[in-house]
């Protein structure tokens, strides 16, 4: 039987109260919402917080709103809400692509975008998605708010820029004209962690790629935002030759390991192929009116 170590439990009724609890208990406190990442780690004794701060009553963190040129998503927004949001699908089809293949309905009903990002698991789908979208993370603490790029938010496996006494409150996605995005994933069975996955976001300006973002999942730390591929894509005209080169650079820029899901060589092959596929779909979507439901190949 897998049983976590003993811990105290506090249920916050406001963001300020949650921050005060996190400040009071310091490094021994962890935030819990859906709990689908944290609780399994506690049962395996891979994490042993002394205090859990429950934020499920903080409804001000559960929102999706278009503000200026940003889509703002509260950290407590559930996977199911993201999947069912017409606004998210209209501007960021990559999010719907990913949400459809994240775990199963019970997990999507409870899990949150904030929990997924703060887990900072290199195999986590939304981390790769937000890396590709150049998302911004809003972190709040006793001294106020600070905004961190997703490239700086993820600082290593299971490590983020959220400090002691702070919490992630919002994710901001830039809405760009002429944008397209897509996510491709290979898994052993429906709802499983990825063997490998690739997310691509970009815009088309006068027939050339701009604002490119590429994030890979499950192929090693440091692949959530691939600068080498982005540099290759920006300013280039879409073509099969470009997609092939982008896939090659992506496979060379990741560091997969052999495990029960596949060999490192196989995962590199997937990084190559899935980057090409996501890039093709992202370019095709960028050429359509926002919200188009045209059938895809």
C-alpha positions in Angstrom: 0.0 0.0 0.0 1.2 3.5 -0.9 0.6 5.9 1.9 1.9 9.5 2.2 3.7 10.8 5.2 1.5 12.7 7.7 0.8 16.3 6.9 -1.3 19.3 8.0 -4.1 20.6 5.8 -5.2 24.2 5.4 -8.1 25.4 3.1 -7.6 29.0 2.0 -10.5 31.2 1.3 -8.7 34.0 -0.6 -5.5 34.5 -2.5 -4.1 36.7 0.3 -4.8 33.9 2.9 -3.2 31.3 0.7 -0.1 33.5 0.4 0.0 34.1 4.1 -0.2 30.3 4.7 2.6 29.7 2.2 4.7 32.4 3.8 4.1 31.1 7.3 5.0 27.5 6.6 7.7 28.3 4.1 9.4 25.5 2.2 7.4 22.8 3.9 4.1 24.0 2.3 2.7 23.0 -1.1 -0.3 24.2 -2.9 -2.9 21.6 -3.9 -5.9 21.9 -6.3 -6.5 18.9 -8.5 -3.8 17.0 -6.8 -3.2 14.5 -9.7 0.5 15.2 -9.8 1.3 16.0 -6.2 -0.7 13.3 -4.4 0.9 10.3 -6.3 4.3 11.7 -5.6 3.4 12.0 -1.9 2.2 8.4 -1.9 5.5 7.3 -3.3 7.3 9.5 -0.7 8.9 11.4 -3.5 7.4 14.5 -2.0 6.7 15.0 1.7 5.3 18.4 2.4 4.3 19.1 6.0 1.4 21.3 5.0 -1.0 21.3 2.0 -2.7 24.6 1.2 -6.0 23.8 -0.6 -6.9 26.6 -3.1 -10.0 25.1 -4.6 -12.2 27.9 -3.1 -10.2 30.6 -4.9 -12.7 31.2 -7.7 -11.0 34.4 -8.8 -8.2 32.1 -10.2 -10.7 30.2 -12.4 -11.2 32.4 -15.5 -10.5 32.7 -19.2 -10.7 36.2 -20.6 -9.5 38.1 -23.6 -7.8 41.3 -22.4 -6.3 43.4 -25.2 -3.9 41.2 -27.1 -3.7 38.5 -24.5 -5.8 35.5 -23.5 -5.6 35.4 -19.7 -6.2 32.0 -18.0 -6.4 31.7 -14.2 -4.2 29.1 -12.6 -7.2 27.2 -11.2 -8.8 26.7 -14.6 -9.5 23.0 -15.1 -8.4 21.0 -18.2 -12.0 20.4 -19.0 -12.8 24.1 -19.0 -9.9 24.7 -21.4 -11.0 21.9 -23.7 -14.6 23.2 -23.8 -13.7 26.9 -24.2 -14.6 28.3 -27.6 -12.3 31.2 -27.0 -9.3 29.0 -26.4 -10.1 26.9 -29.5 -10.5 30.0 -31.6 -7.1 31.5 -30.9 -5.0 28.5 -29.7 -6.0 25.2 -31.3 -2.8 23.8 -29.9 -4.3 23.8 -26.5 -7.4 21.8 -27.6 -5.0 19.4 -29.4 -3.2 18.8 -26.2 -6.2 18.7 -23.9 -7.8 16.0 -25.9 -4.9 13.6 -25.2 -4.2 14.5 -21.6 -5.0 11.6 -19.3 -8.8 10.8 -19.0 -12.0 12.6 -18.1 -11.7 12.3 -14.3 -8.2 13.9 -14.4 -9.3 16.6 -16.8 -12.3 17.4 -14.6 -10.1 18.2 -11.6 -6.6 18.9 -12.9 -5.6 22.6 -13.5 -3.3 24.4 -15.8 -1.5 25.9 -12.8 -0.9 22.5 -11.3 0.4 21.1 -14.6 2.9 24.0 -15.1 4.1 24.1 -11.5 4.8 20.3 -11.5 7.4 21.1 -14.2 7.5 17.5 -15.4 9.4 17.4 -18.7 6.8 14.9 -20.0 3.9 17.3 -19.2 1.9 18.3 -22.3 0.8 21.9 -21.3 4.4 22.8 -20.4 5.4 22.1 -24.0 2.3 23.9 -25.3 3.0 27.0 -23.2 6.6 27.0 -24.2 5.7 27.0 -27.8 3.2 29.8 -27.3 5.7 32.0 -25.5 3.3 32.2 -22.6 3.8 34.5 -19.6 3.4 33.3 -16.0 2.0 35.7 -13.4 3.5 34.9 -10.0 2.1 36.6 -6.9 3.8 37.0 -3.5 3.8 39.3 -0.5 5.6 42.0 -2.5 3.1 41.9 -5.3 3.0 40.4 -8.8 5.8 39.6 -11.2 5.6 38.4 -14.8 8.0 35.7 -16.0 8.4 34.3 -19.5 7.7 30.5 -19.8 11.4 30.0 -20.8 12.4 31.4 -17.4 9.5 29.9 -15.5 10.7 26.3 -16.0 14.2 26.1 -14.4 14.7 22.3 -14.6 12.9 19.1 -13.9 10.3 19.7 -11.2 11.7 23.2 -10.6 10.0 26.5 -11.4 10.5 30.3 -10.8 7.8 30.2 -8.1 9.6 31.0 -4.8 8.8 30.3 -1.2 5.7 32.2 -0.2 4.6 32.7 -3.8 2.1 31.1 -6.1 1.2 31.0 -9.8 -2.0 33.0 -10.3 -2.4 33.4 -14.1 -1.1 32.4 -17.5 -1.1 34.9 -20.3 -1.1 33.8 -23.9 -0.2 36.4 -26.6 -2.9 36.7 -29.3 -1.2 37.4 -32.7 -2.6 38.1 -36.1 -2.1 35.3 -38.7 -1.3 32.8 -36.0 -1.4 29.0 -36.3 -0.5 26.3 -33.8 -0.7 22.5 -33.4 0.3 19.7 -31.0 1.3 16.1 -32.0 1.7 13.3 -29.5 2.6 9.6 -29.5 1.5 7.6 -26.5 1.4 3.8 -25.7 -2.3 3.9 -24.9 -5.0 6.5 -24.6 -4.4 8.9 -21.7 -0.9 7.8 -21.1 2.2 10.0 -20.7 3.8 10.8 -24.0 6.5 8.7 -25.5 7.3 12.0 -27.2 5.2 15.0 -28.2 5.8 18.3 -30.1 4.0 21.6 -30.1 4.5 24.4 -32.6 3.1 27.9 -32.7 3.8 30.6 -35.3 2.5 33.4 -37.5 2.7 34.0 -41.2 3.7 37.5 -42.4 3.9 38.1 -46.1 4.4 34.4 -46.7 7.2 33.9 -44.2 7.2 32.4 -40.7 7.5 34.7 -37.7 7.1 34.4 -33.9 7.9 30.7 -34.1 7.8 28.6 -30.9 8.6 24.9 -30.6 8.2 22.8 -27.5 8.9 19.1 -27.0 7.6 16.9 -24.2 9.0 13.6 -22.8 12.4 13.9 -24.5 14.5 15.3 -21.8 14.9 18.5 -19.8 15.5 21.7 -21.8 13.2 20.8 -24.7 10.2 22.8 -23.7 11.4 25.8 -25.7 13.8 25.0 -28.6 15.6 28.2 -29.5 17.6 26.6 -32.3 14.5 25.4 -34.2 12.8 28.8 -33.6 15.8 30.6 -35.1 15.7 28.4 -38.1 12.0 28.9 -38.7 11.8 32.7 -38.2 12.0 34.5 -41.5 11.8 31.4 -43.7 9.2 30.4 -46.3 7.2 27.3 -45.4 8.3 24.3 -47.4 8.8 20.5 -46.9 12.6 21.1 -47.0 12.2 23.5 -44.1 10.0 21.1 -42.1 12.6 18.4 -42.6 15.4 20.5 -41.4 13.4 21.7 -38.4 12.6 18.1 -37.4 16.3 17.2 -37.7 17.4 20.2 -35.5 14.6 19.3 -33.0 15.8 15.7 -32.7 19.4 16.9 -32.2 18.4 19.5 -29.6 16.7 17.1 -27.2 18.1 14.6 -24.7 15.8 11.6 -24.4 16.6 8.5 -22.3 15.8 4.9 -22.8 13.0 3.7 -20.6 9.9 1.5 -20.6 8.3 3.8 -23.2 11.0 3.4 -25.8 14.6 3.8 -26.6 16.4 7.1 -26.8 16.9 6.5 -30.6 13.1 5.9 -31.1 12.3 9.1 -29.1 14.7 11.2 -31.2 13.0 9.8 -34.3 9.6 10.9 -32.9 10.9 14.3 -32.0 11.9 14.7 -35.6 8.7 13.4 -37.1 6.2 15.0 -34.7 7.9 18.4 -35.1 7.4 18.1 -38.9 3.7 17.1 -38.5 3.0 19.9 -36.0 4.7 22.4 -38.2 2.7 21.5 -41.2 -0.6 21.8 -39.3 0.4 25.0 -37.7 1.2 26.6 -41.1 -2.1 25.3 -42.5 -4.0 26.8 -39.6 -2.2 30.1 -39.9 -3.5 30.5 -43.4 -7.2 30.2 -42.3 -9.5 32.8 -40.8 -9.6 32.6 -36.9 -12.1 30.1 -35.7 -12.2 28.2 -39.0 -13.5 24.6 -38.7 -12.2 23.5 -42.1 -11.5 19.8 -42.1 -7.8 18.9 -41.8 -5.8 16.2 -43.4 
